Amino acid sequence: MSPNPETPKLPESDEGDLGRPAHELVELEQEPSANFVPILRRKIYRRTAASQFVNFTWNVPAIVLREMLAMAVELFKGNTRA
C-alpha cells in the first residue's frame, strides 16, 4: 500500500479548459486518409457477417432437431388414435 491512501481527484467535468496541447502531440497530428471511413465500414460489416454466420450455424441445428422431434411426436400421436 502507498503511504498516502488518498486517491487523486479527477475533474468534475470534461468541459473545463484543458489548455494548449503539448508541443510534441501537435507535431504528431495527422489527418485520416480519404478511404479511412470505407475501410472502417468494411471491417464492421465483416465482423457483423461473421457474427451472424456463427449465430446461424450454432442455432440452426438445434431448431431443425426440435422441429424433427415435434414432427415425430405428432406422427406418433396420430398412430395411437387410429
mmCIF file as gemmi writes it, N, C-alpha and C atoms, coordinates in Angstrom:
data_model
loop_
_atom_site.group_PDB
_atom_site.id
_atom_site.type_symbol
_atom_site.label_atom_id
_atom_site.label_alt_id
_atom_site.label_comp_id
_atom_site.label_asym_id
_atom_site.label_entity_id
_atom_site.label_seq_id
_atom_site.pdbx_PDB_ins_code
_atom_site.Cartn_x
_atom_site.Cartn_y
_atom_site.Cartn_z
_atom_site.occupancy
_atom_site.B_iso_or_equiv
_atom_site.pdbx_formal_charge
_atom_site.auth_seq_id
_atom_site.auth_asym_id
_atom_site.pdbx_PDB_model_num
ATOM 1 N N . MET Axp A 1 ? 0.827 -1.174 0 1 0 ? 1 A 1
ATOM 2 C CA . MET Axp A 1 ? 0 0 0 1 0 ? 1 A 1
ATOM 3 C C . MET Axp A 1 ? 0.876 1.244 0 1 0 ? 1 A 1
ATOM 4 N N . SER Axp A 2 ? 0.369 2.279 -0.561 1 0 ? 2 A 1
ATOM 5 C CA . SER Axp A 2 ? 1.117 3.523 -0.591 1 0 ? 2 A 1
ATOM 6 C C . SER Axp A 2 ? 0.948 4.25 0.738 1 0 ? 2 A 1
ATOM 7 N N . PRO Axp A 3 ? 1.915 5.064 1.102 1 0 ? 3 A 1
ATOM 8 C CA . PRO Axp A 3 ? 1.8 5.783 2.364 1 0 ? 3 A 1
ATOM 9 C C . PRO Axp A 3 ? 0.663 6.797 2.351 1 0 ? 3 A 1
ATOM 10 N N . ASN Axp A 4 ? 0.266 7.271 1.181 1 0 ? 4 A 1
ATOM 11 C CA . ASN Axp A 4 ? -0.823 8.24 1.091 1 0 ? 4 A 1
ATOM 12 C C . ASN Axp A 4 ? -2.06 7.529 0.555 1 0 ? 4 A 1
ATOM 13 N N . PRO Axp A 5 ? -3.039 7.196 1.405 1 0 ? 5 A 1
ATOM 14 C CA . PRO Axp A 5 ? -4.196 6.417 0.953 1 0 ? 5 A 1
ATOM 15 C C . PRO Axp A 5 ? -5.187 7.217 0.124 1 0 ? 5 A 1
ATOM 16 N N . GLU Axp A 6 ? -5.017 8.531 0.011 1 0 ? 6 A 1
ATOM 17 C CA . GLU Axp A 6 ? -5.975 9.334 -0.749 1 0 ? 6 A 1
ATOM 18 C C . GLU Axp A 6 ? -5.842 9.043 -2.24 1 0 ? 6 A 1
ATOM 19 N N . THR Axp A 7 ? -6.963 8.958 -2.912 1 0 ? 7 A 1
ATOM 20 C CA . THR Axp A 7 ? -6.95 8.762 -4.353 1 0 ? 7 A 1
ATOM 21 C C . THR Axp A 7 ? -6.905 10.127 -5.021 1 0 ? 7 A 1
ATOM 22 N N . PRO Axp A 8 ? -6.259 10.219 -6.168 1 0 ? 8 A 1
ATOM 23 C CA . PRO Axp A 8 ? -6.225 11.515 -6.843 1 0 ? 8 A 1
ATOM 24 C C . PRO Axp A 8 ? -7.623 11.907 -7.288 1 0 ? 8 A 1
ATOM 25 N N . LYS Axp A 9 ? -7.924 13.18 -7.203 1 0 ? 9 A 1
ATOM 26 C CA . LYS Axp A 9 ? -9.253 13.664 -7.577 1 0 ? 9 A 1
ATOM 27 C C . LYS Axp A 9 ? -9.27 14.008 -9.056 1 0 ? 9 A 1
ATOM 28 N N . LEU Axp A 10 ? -10.316 13.541 -9.723 1 0 ? 10 A 1
ATOM 29 C CA . LEU Axp A 10 ? -10.489 13.809 -11.139 1 0 ? 10 A 1
ATOM 30 C C . LEU Axp A 10 ? -11.317 15.065 -11.305 1 0 ? 10 A 1
ATOM 31 N N . PRO Axp A 11 ? -11.196 15.752 -12.429 1 0 ? 11 A 1
ATOM 32 C CA . PRO Axp A 11 ? -12.024 16.944 -12.645 1 0 ? 11 A 1
ATOM 33 C C . PRO Axp A 11 ? -13.496 16.566 -12.688 1 0 ? 11 A 1
ATOM 34 N N . GLU Axp A 12 ? -14.336 17.504 -12.302 1 0 ? 12 A 1
ATOM 35 C CA . GLU Axp A 12 ? -15.782 17.26 -12.234 1 0 ? 12 A 1
ATOM 36 C C . GLU Axp A 12 ? -16.395 17.036 -13.614 1 0 ? 12 A 1
ATOM 37 N N . SER Axp A 13 ? -15.927 17.778 -14.604 1 0 ? 13 A 1
ATOM 38 C CA . SER Axp A 13 ? -16.487 17.614 -15.944 1 0 ? 13 A 1
ATOM 39 C C . SER Axp A 13 ? -15.378 17.789 -16.975 1 0 ? 13 A 1
ATOM 40 N N . ASP Axp A 14 ? -15.66 17.346 -18.186 1 0 ? 14 A 1
ATOM 41 C CA . ASP Axp A 14 ? -14.689 17.474 -19.268 1 0 ? 14 A 1
ATOM 42 C C . ASP Axp A 14 ? -14.815 18.805 -19.992 1 0 ? 14 A 1
ATOM 43 N N . GLU Axp A 15 ? -15.713 19.658 -19.566 1 0 ? 15 A 1
ATOM 44 C CA . GLU Axp A 15 ? -15.954 20.902 -20.264 1 0 ? 15 A 1
ATOM 45 C C . GLU Axp A 15 ? -14.947 21.989 -19.892 1 0 ? 15 A 1
ATOM 46 N N . GLY Axp A 16 ? -14.142 21.757 -18.896 1 0 ? 16 A 1
ATOM 47 C CA . GLY Axp A 16 ? -13.185 22.758 -18.453 1 0 ? 16 A 1
ATOM 48 C C . GLY Axp A 16 ? -12.099 22.994 -19.487 1 0 ? 16 A 1
ATOM 49 N N . ASP Axp A 17 ? -11.382 24.097 -19.327 1 0 ? 17 A 1
ATOM 50 C CA . ASP Axp A 17 ? -10.298 24.442 -20.24 1 0 ? 17 A 1
ATOM 51 C C . ASP Axp A 17 ? -9.129 23.517 -19.97 1 0 ? 17 A 1
ATOM 52 N N . LEU Axp A 18 ? -8.734 22.769 -20.97 1 0 ? 18 A 1
ATOM 53 C CA . LEU Axp A 18 ? -7.624 21.84 -20.824 1 0 ? 18 A 1
ATOM 54 C C . LEU Axp A 18 ? -6.294 22.478 -21.186 1 0 ? 18 A 1
ATOM 55 N N . GLY Axp A 19 ? -6.33 23.685 -21.648 1 0 ? 19 A 1
ATOM 56 C CA . GLY Axp A 19 ? -5.104 24.357 -22.022 1 0 ? 19 A 1
ATOM 57 C C . GLY Axp A 19 ? -4.655 23.963 -23.414 1 0 ? 19 A 1
ATOM 58 N N . ARG Axp A 20 ? -3.501 24.453 -23.772 1 0 ? 20 A 1
ATOM 59 C CA . ARG Axp A 20 ? -2.949 24.134 -25.085 1 0 ? 20 A 1
ATOM 60 C C . ARG Axp A 20 ? -2.393 22.716 -25.081 1 0 ? 20 A 1
ATOM 61 N N . PRO Axp A 21 ? -2.482 22.007 -26.205 1 0 ? 21 A 1
ATOM 62 C CA . PRO Axp A 21 ? -1.914 20.661 -26.253 1 0 ? 21 A 1
ATOM 63 C C . PRO Axp A 21 ? -0.393 20.712 -26.183 1 0 ? 21 A 1
ATOM 64 N N . ALA Axp A 22 ? 0.174 19.629 -25.751 1 0 ? 22 A 1
ATOM 65 C CA . ALA Axp A 22 ? 1.626 19.552 -25.671 1 0 ? 22 A 1
ATOM 66 C C . ALA Axp A 22 ? 2.228 19.714 -27.062 1 0 ? 22 A 1
ATOM 67 N N . HIS Axp A 23 ? 3.365 20.365 -27.139 1 0 ? 23 A 1
ATOM 68 C CA . HIS Axp A 23 ? 4.011 20.654 -28.41 1 0 ? 23 A 1
ATOM 69 C C . HIS Axp A 23 ? 4.312 19.365 -29.184 1 0 ? 23 A 1
ATOM 70 N N . GLU Axp A 24 ? 4.703 18.32 -28.508 1 0 ? 24 A 1
ATOM 71 C CA . GLU Axp A 24 ? 5.029 17.058 -29.174 1 0 ? 24 A 1
ATOM 72 C C . GLU Axp A 24 ? 3.791 16.439 -29.815 1 0 ? 24 A 1
ATOM 73 N N . LEU Axp A 25 ? 2.654 16.574 -29.154 1 0 ? 25 A 1
ATOM 74 C CA . LEU Axp A 25 ? 1.431 15.999 -29.707 1 0 ? 25 A 1
ATOM 75 C C . LEU Axp A 25 ? 0.932 16.769 -30.917 1 0 ? 25 A 1
ATOM 76 N N . VAL Axp A 26 ? 1.145 18.078 -30.936 1 0 ? 26 A 1
ATOM 77 C CA . VAL Axp A 26 ? 0.729 18.875 -32.092 1 0 ? 26 A 1
ATOM 78 C C . VAL Axp A 26 ? 1.505 18.425 -33.323 1 0 ? 26 A 1
ATOM 79 N N . GLU Axp A 27 ? 2.751 18.1 -33.161 1 0 ? 27 A 1
ATOM 80 C CA . GLU Axp A 27 ? 3.562 17.661 -34.294 1 0 ? 27 A 1
ATOM 81 C C . GLU Axp A 27 ? 3.115 16.304 -34.823 1 0 ? 27 A 1
ATOM 82 N N . LEU Axp A 28 ? 2.521 15.469 -33.989 1 0 ? 28 A 1
ATOM 83 C CA . LEU Axp A 28 ? 2.09 14.131 -34.405 1 0 ? 28 A 1
ATOM 84 C C . LEU Axp A 28 ? 0.717 14.128 -35.062 1 0 ? 28 A 1
ATOM 85 N N . GLU Axp A 29 ? 0.011 15.243 -35.017 1 0 ? 29 A 1
ATOM 86 C CA . GLU Axp A 29 ? -1.345 15.295 -35.547 1 0 ? 29 A 1
ATOM 87 C C . GLU Axp A 29 ? -1.337 15.018 -37.042 1 0 ? 29 A 1
ATOM 88 N N . GLN Axp A 30 ? -2.224 14.1 -37.47 1 0 ? 30 A 1
ATOM 89 C CA . GLN Axp A 30 ? -2.337 13.75 -38.881 1 0 ? 30 A 1
ATOM 90 C C . GLN Axp A 30 ? -3.804 13.645 -39.233 1 0 ? 30 A 1
ATOM 91 N N . GLU Axp A 31 ? -4.12 13.995 -40.441 1 0 ? 31 A 1
ATOM 92 C CA . GLU Axp A 31 ? -5.471 13.836 -40.951 1 0 ? 31 A 1
ATOM 93 C C . GLU Axp A 31 ? -5.652 12.386 -41.392 1 0 ? 31 A 1
ATOM 94 N N . PRO Axp A 32 ? -6.832 11.806 -41.163 1 0 ? 32 A 1
ATOM 95 C CA . PRO Axp A 32 ? -7.051 10.435 -41.644 1 0 ? 32 A 1
ATOM 96 C C . PRO Axp A 32 ? -7.096 10.41 -43.172 1 0 ? 32 A 1
ATOM 97 N N . SER Axp A 33 ? -6.764 9.284 -43.726 1 0 ? 33 A 1
ATOM 98 C CA . SER Axp A 33 ? -6.775 9.168 -45.187 1 0 ? 33 A 1
ATOM 99 C C . SER Axp A 33 ? -8.206 9.23 -45.705 1 0 ? 33 A 1
ATOM 100 N N . ALA Axp A 34 ? -8.333 9.46 -46.985 1 0 ? 34 A 1
ATOM 101 C CA . ALA Axp A 34 ? -9.657 9.614 -47.598 1 0 ? 34 A 1
ATOM 102 C C . ALA Axp A 34 ? -10.463 8.322 -47.537 1 0 ? 34 A 1
ATOM 103 N N . ASN Axp A 35 ? -9.795 7.178 -47.532 1 0 ? 35 A 1
ATOM 104 C CA . ASN Axp A 35 ? -10.526 5.908 -47.509 1 0 ? 35 A 1
ATOM 105 C C . ASN Axp A 35 ? -10.601 5.312 -46.107 1 0 ? 35 A 1
ATOM 106 N N . PHE Axp A 36 ? -10.395 6.105 -45.077 1 0 ? 36 A 1
ATOM 107 C CA . PHE Axp A 36 ? -10.465 5.607 -43.706 1 0 ? 36 A 1
ATOM 108 C C . PHE Axp A 36 ? -11.869 5.11 -43.357 1 0 ? 36 A 1
ATOM 109 N N . VAL Axp A 37 ? -12.881 5.91 -43.673 1 0 ? 37 A 1
ATOM 110 C CA . VAL Axp A 37 ? -14.262 5.528 -43.331 1 0 ? 37 A 1
ATOM 111 C C . VAL Axp A 37 ? -14.698 4.283 -44.103 1 0 ? 37 A 1
ATOM 112 N N . PRO Axp A 38 ? -14.44 4.168 -45.408 1 0 ? 38 A 1
ATOM 113 C CA . PRO Axp A 38 ? -14.817 2.92 -46.088 1 0 ? 38 A 1
ATOM 114 C C . PRO Axp A 38 ? -14.101 1.691 -45.53 1 0 ? 38 A 1
ATOM 115 N N . ILE Axp A 39 ? -12.826 1.835 -45.17 1 0 ? 39 A 1
ATOM 116 C CA . ILE Axp A 39 ? -12.101 0.699 -44.588 1 0 ? 39 A 1
ATOM 117 C C . ILE Axp A 39 ? -12.723 0.311 -43.256 1 0 ? 39 A 1
ATOM 118 N N . LEU Axp A 40 ? -13.028 1.296 -42.434 1 0 ? 40 A 1
ATOM 119 C CA . LEU Axp A 40 ? -13.654 1.033 -41.138 1 0 ? 40 A 1
ATOM 120 C C . LEU Axp A 40 ? -15.017 0.377 -41.32 1 0 ? 40 A 1
ATOM 121 N N . ARG Axp A 41 ? -15.792 0.872 -42.275 1 0 ? 41 A 1
ATOM 122 C CA . ARG Axp A 41 ? -17.119 0.309 -42.535 1 0 ? 41 A 1
ATOM 123 C C . ARG Axp A 41 ? -17.018 -1.149 -42.981 1 0 ? 41 A 1
ATOM 124 N N . ARG Axp A 42 ? -16.034 -1.461 -43.862 1 0 ? 42 A 1
ATOM 125 C CA . ARG Axp A 42 ? -15.857 -2.851 -44.301 1 0 ? 42 A 1
ATOM 126 C C . ARG Axp A 42 ? -15.49 -3.762 -43.135 1 0 ? 42 A 1
ATOM 127 N N . LYS Axp A 43 ? -14.65 -3.273 -42.222 1 0 ? 43 A 1
ATOM 128 C CA . LYS Axp A 43 ? -14.281 -4.087 -41.063 1 0 ? 43 A 1
ATOM 129 C C . LYS Axp A 43 ? -15.493 -4.359 -40.18 1 0 ? 43 A 1
ATOM 130 N N . ILE Axp A 44 ? -16.316 -3.345 -39.986 1 0 ? 44 A 1
ATOM 131 C CA . ILE Axp A 44 ? -17.527 -3.534 -39.175 1 0 ? 44 A 1
ATOM 132 C C . ILE Axp A 44 ? -18.464 -4.527 -39.848 1 0 ? 44 A 1
ATOM 133 N N . TYR Axp A 45 ? -18.672 -4.393 -41.17 1 0 ? 45 A 1
ATOM 134 C CA . TYR Axp A 45 ? -19.542 -5.317 -41.897 1 0 ? 45 A 1
ATOM 135 C C . TYR Axp A 45 ? -18.994 -6.738 -41.836 1 0 ? 45 A 1
ATOM 136 N N . ARG Axp A 46 ? -17.677 -6.88 -41.939 1 0 ? 46 A 1
ATOM 137 C CA . ARG Axp A 46 ? -17.063 -8.205 -41.896 1 0 ? 46 A 1
ATOM 138 C C . ARG Axp A 46 ? -17.308 -8.867 -40.543 1 0 ? 46 A 1
ATOM 139 N N . ARG Axp A 47 ? -17.141 -8.112 -39.482 1 0 ? 47 A 1
ATOM 140 C CA . ARG Axp A 47 ? -17.367 -8.679 -38.142 1 0 ? 47 A 1
ATOM 141 C C . ARG Axp A 47 ? -18.835 -9.004 -37.92 1 0 ? 47 A 1
ATOM 142 N N . THR Axp A 48 ? -19.715 -8.161 -38.426 1 0 ? 48 A 1
ATOM 143 C CA . THR Axp A 48 ? -21.149 -8.427 -38.297 1 0 ? 48 A 1
ATOM 144 C C . THR Axp A 48 ? -21.537 -9.686 -39.068 1 0 ? 48 A 1
ATOM 145 N N . ALA Axp A 49 ? -21.009 -9.826 -40.271 1 0 ? 49 A 1
ATOM 146 C CA . ALA Axp A 49 ? -21.313 -11.012 -41.076 1 0 ? 49 A 1
ATOM 147 C C . ALA Axp A 49 ? -20.791 -12.272 -40.4 1 0 ? 49 A 1
ATOM 148 N N . ALA Axp A 50 ? -19.586 -12.206 -39.854 1 0 ? 50 A 1
ATOM 149 C CA . ALA Axp A 50 ? -19.035 -13.369 -39.157 1 0 ? 50 A 1
ATOM 150 C C . ALA Axp A 50 ? -19.872 -13.713 -37.933 1 0 ? 50 A 1
ATOM 151 N N . SER Axp A 51 ? -20.323 -12.711 -37.218 1 0 ? 51 A 1
ATOM 152 C CA . SER Axp A 51 ? -21.149 -12.952 -36.039 1 0 ? 51 A 1
ATOM 153 C C . SER Axp A 51 ? -22.479 -13.608 -36.425 1 0 ? 51 A 1
ATOM 154 N N . GLN Axp A 52 ? -23.103 -13.111 -37.488 1 0 ? 52 A 1
ATOM 155 C CA . GLN Axp A 52 ? -24.368 -13.695 -37.929 1 0 ? 52 A 1
ATOM 156 C C . GLN Axp A 52 ? -24.175 -15.121 -38.425 1 0 ? 52 A 1
ATOM 157 N N . PHE Axp A 53 ? -23.076 -15.387 -39.109 1 0 ? 53 A 1
ATOM 158 C CA . PHE Axp A 53 ? -22.799 -16.739 -39.59 1 0 ? 53 A 1
ATOM 159 C C . PHE Axp A 53 ? -22.617 -17.71 -38.436 1 0 ? 53 A 1
ATOM 160 N N . VAL Axp A 54 ? -21.858 -17.305 -37.426 1 0 ? 54 A 1
ATOM 161 C CA . VAL Axp A 54 ? -21.641 -18.174 -36.259 1 0 ? 54 A 1
ATOM 162 C C . VAL Axp A 54 ? -22.959 -18.4 -35.53 1 0 ? 54 A 1
ATOM 163 N N . ASN Axp A 55 ? -23.746 -17.359 -35.373 1 0 ? 55 A 1
ATOM 164 C CA . ASN Axp A 55 ? -25.039 -17.486 -34.717 1 0 ? 55 A 1
ATOM 165 C C . ASN Axp A 55 ? -25.943 -18.438 -35.5 1 0 ? 55 A 1
ATOM 166 N N . PHE Axp A 56 ? -25.94 -18.315 -36.812 1 0 ? 56 A 1
ATOM 167 C CA . PHE Axp A 56 ? -26.76 -19.181 -37.667 1 0 ? 56 A 1
ATOM 168 C C . PHE Axp A 56 ? -26.322 -20.636 -37.547 1 0 ? 56 A 1
ATOM 169 N N . THR Axp A 57 ? -25.019 -20.899 -37.658 1 0 ? 57 A 1
ATOM 170 C CA . THR Axp A 57 ? -24.547 -22.276 -37.615 1 0 ? 57 A 1
ATOM 171 C C . THR Axp A 57 ? -24.7 -22.886 -36.225 1 0 ? 57 A 1
ATOM 172 N N . TRP Axp A 58 ? -24.768 -22.07 -35.2 1 0 ? 58 A 1
ATOM 173 C CA . TRP Axp A 58 ? -24.939 -22.574 -33.847 1 0 ? 58 A 1
ATOM 174 C C . TRP Axp A 58 ? -26.401 -22.893 -33.561 1 0 ? 58 A 1
ATOM 175 N N . ASN Axp A 59 ? -27.324 -22.067 -34.05 1 0 ? 59 A 1
ATOM 176 C CA . ASN Axp A 59 ? -28.738 -22.215 -33.706 1 0 ? 59 A 1
ATOM 177 C C . ASN Axp A 59 ? -29.535 -23.091 -34.659 1 0 ? 59 A 1
ATOM 178 N N . VAL Axp A 60 ? -29.183 -23.133 -35.923 1 0 ? 60 A 1
ATOM 179 C CA . VAL Axp A 60 ? -29.988 -23.874 -36.901 1 0 ? 60 A 1
ATOM 180 C C . VAL Axp A 60 ? -30.057 -25.369 -36.596 1 0 ? 60 A 1
ATOM 181 N N . PRO Axp A 61 ? -28.964 -26.049 -36.259 1 0 ? 61 A 1
ATOM 182 C CA . PRO Axp A 61 ? -29.108 -27.479 -35.954 1 0 ? 61 A 1
ATOM 183 C C . PRO Axp A 61 ? -30.07 -27.744 -34.792 1 0 ? 61 A 1
ATOM 184 N N . ALA Axp A 62 ? -30.055 -26.905 -33.791 1 0 ? 62 A 1
ATOM 185 C CA . ALA Axp A 62 ? -30.981 -27.092 -32.672 1 0 ? 62 A 1
ATOM 186 C C . ALA Axp A 62 ? -32.42 -26.872 -33.117 1 0 ? 62 A 1
ATOM 187 N N . ILE Axp A 63 ? -32.658 -25.896 -33.961 1 0 ? 63 A 1
ATOM 188 C CA . ILE Axp A 63 ? -34.018 -25.631 -34.454 1 0 ? 63 A 1
ATOM 189 C C . ILE Axp A 63 ? -34.504 -26.793 -35.312 1 0 ? 63 A 1
ATOM 190 N N . VAL Axp A 64 ? -33.646 -27.299 -36.192 1 0 ? 64 A 1
ATOM 191 C CA . VAL Axp A 64 ? -34.031 -28.425 -37.059 1 0 ? 64 A 1
ATOM 192 C C . VAL Axp A 64 ? -34.329 -29.659 -36.215 1 0 ? 64 A 1
ATOM 193 N N . LEU Axp A 65 ? -33.501 -29.941 -35.227 1 0 ? 65 A 1
ATOM 194 C CA . LEU Axp A 65 ? -33.721 -31.093 -34.363 1 0 ? 65 A 1
ATOM 195 C C . LEU Axp A 65 ? -35.041 -30.962 -33.605 1 0 ? 65 A 1
ATOM 196 N N . ARG Axp A 66 ? -35.31 -29.776 -33.102 1 0 ? 66 A 1
ATOM 197 C CA . ARG Axp A 66 ? -36.564 -29.547 -32.378 1 0 ? 66 A 1
ATOM 198 C C . ARG Axp A 66 ? -37.771 -29.769 -33.288 1 0 ? 66 A 1
ATOM 199 N N . GLU Axp A 67 ? -37.699 -29.286 -34.527 1 0 ? 67 A 1
ATOM 200 C CA . GLU Axp A 67 ? -38.805 -29.472 -35.472 1 0 ? 67 A 1
ATOM 201 C C . GLU Axp A 67 ? -38.977 -30.948 -35.84 1 0 ? 67 A 1
ATOM 202 N N . MET Axp A 68 ? -37.869 -31.661 -36.02 1 0 ? 68 A 1
ATOM 203 C CA . MET Axp A 68 ? -37.97 -33.085 -36.341 1 0 ? 68 A 1
ATOM 204 C C . MET Axp A 68 ? -38.581 -33.863 -35.179 1 0 ? 68 A 1
ATOM 205 N N . LEU Axp A 69 ? -38.197 -33.531 -33.96 1 0 ? 69 A 1
ATOM 206 C CA . LEU Axp A 69 ? -38.8 -34.189 -32.799 1 0 ? 69 A 1
ATOM 207 C C . LEU Axp A 69 ? -40.285 -33.874 -32.689 1 0 ? 69 A 1
ATOM 208 N N . ALA Axp A 70 ? -40.65 -32.632 -32.977 1 0 ? 70 A 1
ATOM 209 C CA . ALA Axp A 70 ? -42.069 -32.261 -32.936 1 0 ? 70 A 1
ATOM 210 C C . ALA Axp A 70 ? -42.855 -33.034 -33.995 1 0 ? 70 A 1
ATOM 211 N N . MET Axp A 71 ? -42.285 -33.217 -35.198 1 0 ? 71 A 1
ATOM 212 C CA . MET Axp A 71 ? -42.964 -33.999 -36.239 1 0 ? 71 A 1
ATOM 213 C C . MET Axp A 71 ? -43.088 -35.451 -35.82 1 0 ? 71 A 1
ATOM 214 N N . ALA Axp A 72 ? -42.043 -36.021 -35.207 1 0 ? 72 A 1
ATOM 215 C CA . ALA Axp A 72 ? -42.101 -37.414 -34.765 1 0 ? 72 A 1
ATOM 216 C C . ALA Axp A 72 ? -43.158 -37.591 -33.693 1 0 ? 72 A 1
ATOM 217 N N . VAL Axp A 73 ? -43.254 -36.646 -32.792 1 0 ? 73 A 1
ATOM 218 C CA . VAL Axp A 73 ? -44.272 -36.724 -31.737 1 0 ? 73 A 1
ATOM 219 C C . VAL Axp A 73 ? -45.66 -36.648 -32.347 1 0 ? 73 A 1
ATOM 220 N N . GLU Axp A 74 ? -45.858 -35.749 -33.306 1 0 ? 74 A 1
ATOM 221 C CA . GLU Axp A 74 ? -47.16 -35.637 -33.958 1 0 ? 74 A 1
ATOM 222 C C . GLU Axp A 74 ? -47.512 -36.913 -34.729 1 0 ? 74 A 1
ATOM 223 N N . LEU Axp A 75 ? -46.542 -37.529 -35.391 1 0 ? 75 A 1
ATOM 224 C CA . LEU Axp A 75 ? -46.802 -38.772 -36.108 1 0 ? 75 A 1
ATOM 225 C C . LEU Axp A 75 ? -47.134 -39.894 -35.135 1 0 ? 75 A 1
ATOM 226 N N . PHE Axp A 76 ? -46.437 -39.948 -34.026 1 0 ? 76 A 1
ATOM 227 C CA . PHE Axp A 76 ? -46.692 -40.965 -33.024 1 0 ? 76 A 1
ATOM 228 C C . PHE Axp A 76 ? -48.081 -40.798 -32.407 1 0 ? 76 A 1
ATOM 229 N N . LYS Axp A 77 ? -48.465 -39.568 -32.117 1 0 ? 77 A 1
ATOM 230 C CA . LYS Axp A 77 ? -49.802 -39.311 -31.561 1 0 ? 77 A 1
ATOM 231 C C . LYS Axp A 77 ? -50.881 -39.688 -32.578 1 0 ? 77 A 1
ATOM 232 N N . GLY Axp A 78 ? -50.627 -39.462 -33.848 1 0 ? 78 A 1
ATOM 233 C CA . GLY Axp A 78 ? -51.605 -39.795 -34.889 1 0 ? 78 A 1
ATOM 234 C C . GLY Axp A 78 ? -51.791 -41.288 -35.025 1 0 ? 78 A 1
ATOM 235 N N . ASN Axp A 79 ? -50.751 -42.112 -34.863 1 0 ? 79 A 1
ATOM 236 C CA . ASN Axp A 79 ? -50.854 -43.566 -34.987 1 0 ? 79 A 1
ATOM 237 C C . ASN Axp A 79 ? -51.548 -44.189 -33.796 1 0 ? 79 A 1
ATOM 238 N N . THR Axp A 80 ? -51.473 -43.621 -32.625 1 0 ? 80 A 1
ATOM 239 C CA . THR Axp A 80 ? -52.076 -44.208 -31.445 1 0 ? 80 A 1
ATOM 240 C C . THR Axp A 80 ? -53.578 -43.977 -31.417 1 0 ? 80 A 1
ATOM 241 N N . ARG Axp A 81 ? -54.085 -42.992 -32.103 1 0 ? 81 A 1
ATOM 242 C CA . ARG Axp A 81 ? -55.53 -42.687 -32.09 1 0 ? 81 A 1
ATOM 243 C C . ARG Axp A 81 ? -56.302 -43.594 -33.024 1 0 ? 81 A 1
ATOM 244 N N . ALA Axp A 82 ? -55.681 -44.12 -34.033 1 0 ? 82 A 1
ATOM 245 C CA . ALA Axp A 82 ? -56.397 -44.904 -35.039 1 0 ? 82 A 1
ATOM 246 C C . ALA Axp A 82 ? -56.744 -46.285 -34.584 1 0 ? 82 A 1
